[in-house]
């Protein structure tokens, strides 16, 4: 199909030079939008897997009037959690680990050892028989009056909202880009019909049907659409790889790894095929409708 006979010299048109780059730019934007939505979805899935069925108890440093030491409060909370139904396990998080988690936010130069850090206790929930959170909070505060429980549901809920926003923006961008590509192909096709009107009239005189002429334009659009799609996807892939490398080098723990799975990279590779299909169908319909009005 790509190397079909060319009776209409469309390859000499200006569209053969500028159309692939226009389509490539549109595909570039659409690919980045889709990749961002996929990467954020992956991040949400990893967080959901890591936080589901887990609780974190935060125990602030005891005040000056406290009769119970920090270590005693931590031990009391751990013992309380282990005795509660619905809690599979509980363990304190070492202070060194807490400092490691805070270092990217507070900076390496600041002396974290001098800060009054809260004590953290991590607990795993029996998902088949989860605890009553109100009763669990009351029991934990009996062991450590200022302790609070975070079941991470609020964090996961906010993350889900972000994911949905990214997905909505990605769908919007891809819709706008597709519409812009369709309009561009329509304009280029109508321009080609006007430029090669004499050639088309001669083809009609020697018996060529509208479908044959439409195939001339759709083959041309197929080549340009596929080329533009490849250009856009290659540039987008290079941008994504550069961004990922920059994040891994300079982002530290502040910026999460927005990696794509193998099948997601493969799906991005199908975008040029979809672009070529849209360009082909648009060119064919445009030619047939235009010639039908002129008949």
N, C-alpha and C positions, 0 to 999 in steps of 0.2 A: 504493500500500500504506500509506503513512504517513497519508494522509487518508481511510482506509477508514471505513465506517459504524461508529458507536459505539453499540451497544445496551447495553453494560455501561459505566456511567459511571466508568471507571477514572481519568479525568483529574482527578476530584475527590478521589482518595485521597491520603493523606499521602506515599505512595511517589513520586507525581508531583513532589513538592517536594524530598525528600531523596535519592532514588535517583540523579538525574543528578550531584549533587555527590559522593556516595560513589563512583560509577563514575569520575567525573572525577579524584578524588584517586588512585584505583588506576591509571588510565591515565597520570596525571602521573608516578608512580613508575616504571611500566613504560617510558614513553617516555624518561625520563632514563637508565634502566639500558641500554636499547638504544642510545641515542645515545652513551653513554660507551663501550660496546663497539665501536661503529663507529668512533668517533674514535680510540681506541687502536689499532684495526686499521689505520687510515689512517696513523697515526704509525709503526707498525712497518713498513708497506710503504714509506714514504718513507725510513726509516733503512736498510732492507734494500737499496733501490735505490741510496742514496748510499754505503753502505759495502761493498757486494758488489764483489769484485774489487779491493779496495784494501788496502794495508798502511801502517802508520805505524811508523817507527823512532824510538825515543826515545833520545837521547844525553844522559846526565846531564852536568852541568858537570864538567870535568876537576878532579881533585884537585890539591893543592899540589905533589905529587911527579911529576905528569904531565909527560912530555917533549914531548907533542903538544898544540898549542893546540886550542881548541874549533872554530874555523873549519876547521882542517886535518882534524879528525875528521869534521866534516860533509862536507867534500869527499871524503874517503876513502870514506865510506859511500855517497854518491851515485855515485861512480865504480864502486864494487863492485856496487851494485844494477844499474846500467846494463849491466854486463858479464855479469850472471847470466842464464842462460836462464830464460824464463818471466816476466821482468819487462819490461813494455812501456815504462815510463817511471819516472823518479824525479826529485824536485826538493825542495830544502829549503823549509820553511815559514818565511817571514820572522818575526823576533822580534816585530814589531808585531802580526802576526796572532795569534801565541801569546798576547800580552798581551790582545788583544781577546777571545779565547776564555776567558781566566781572569778577566777583569774582573767578570763577573756573579757569580762565586763568591767572589772575594776582596774585592770592593768597589771602588768608584771612588776612594775617598779614600786607599787605601793605595798607596804608591809601588811599582808593579810593576817599575819599572826597577831597583830596588835588590835585587830577589829573584834568586837564582841559578836562573833558569829553564832547563829542559832544551831542547836543540835538537831539532826535529822534522823528519823527512824523510818526505814522502808518496810512495808508489809505487803504480803501477797494475800489476795482474797480468794476464798473458795468460791469459784464462779457458779458452782452448782448449788451452793447454799450461802449466798452473800449475807453479810451482817447488816443489822439495822443501824444506819448511819447515825441517827439521833442518839440511840443508846450507846453506840460506840464512842461518840464525841463526849458524852457525859462521863463515861468510864475513863477515857483518856484524860479529861480535865480533872478528874479526881486524883489521878496519879501525878499530873503536872498541871496546875491550875491555868497556866497561860498557853498551854499547848493547843494547836489547831490541826485539823485533818484536811488534807487536800486529796480528793479522789480523782483529780485531773479531768473531771467531766467538763468543767468550764473551759479549760485549755483546749480540750478536744473539740468542744462546740465552736469555739472561736476559729480554730484551725479549719473546721469543716466549712464555716462561713467564708473563709479566705479561699478555700479550694473552689467552692461554688462560684465565687466572684471571678476567680481566674478562668474557670471554665466558661462562664457567661461572656467574659471579655474575649476569650479565644473564639467562641462561636460567632460573636459579633464581628470580630476582625476578619475571620474567614469568610463570613457572609458578605461583608463589604468588599473584600478583595475579589471574591468570585464575581460579584456584580460588576466591579470595575473591569475585570478581565473580559467579561462577556461584552460589555459596552465597547471596550477597546477592539475586540475582534470584529464586532459588528461594524464599527467605523472603518477598520482596515479592509474588511470584505467589500463594503459598499464603495469605498474608494477604488478598490481593484476592479469592481464591475464597471465603474465609470471610466477608468483609464483604459480598460481593454474592451470597451463596448464594440469597437469595430471587429475585433477578433471574435467576439462572442456571436455577433451577427453573421459572420462568415461561417462559423461552426453550425449555426442554426440552418443556414442555407444549404449546407451539405448534409443535413440530416441529423445533426447532433441534438439529443434531447436535453431538457433542463437538468435531468439527473446526471447526465455525463458532465455537463459544465459544473454542476454543484460538486461533483467528485474532484474536479480540478482544484477548486478552492478548498475543499475539505482536506485534501492531501497536503496542500500548502500550509493550511492552519495546523494540521497534525505535526508537521515537521517543526514549525516555529513554536508551537505550544510545548512540544517535548523538549526542544532546546532551551526554551525559557524556563521550563520547570526544572531541568537539570541545573541550570545556572543558579536559580534561586535556592534549591536544596543544598547544593555544594557550598554556596556562600553561607547559608544558615548553619550548616553542619560545622564549617570552619569557625564561625562566630561562637557557637555553643562550646566547642572544644577549647577555644581560647578563653572564654569566660570561666569554664570549669577549672582550667589550669590556673587562672588568675585567682579564683576563689580558694583553691587548694593551697596556693602559695601565700597569699596575703590576707585571706579571710579568716583564717584560724577557726575557732569554734563559734564565732559570732554568726557566720553565714553557713547554713547547713549545706550538705552535699546534695545538689539537685541533679542526680544522675538519672539516666534513662536506661531501661532494660533493653535487651537485645531485640525483642519483638517490637519495641517502640521505635528504635532506630530503623527497623525494617519498614514499619508503617510510614515513617517520614520519607523513606525511599520510594513509596508508592505515589507520592504527591505529583511527580512529573507525569506519571501515567494518567492520573485523574485530570491534571491540567490539559494534557493533550486531548483527552476525551471531550472535555468541555469545549475546548477551542474547535475541535472537529465538528461537534454537533452544532455549535453556534454558527460556524461558517456555512454549513450545509443548509440549515434552516433559513439563514439570511439570504442566501443565493436563491433558493427555491421560492421564497416569498417575494423577493424583488423581481425575479423573472416572471412570476405569475401576474404581478401587477402590470408589467410592461407588455404582457401578451395581448 
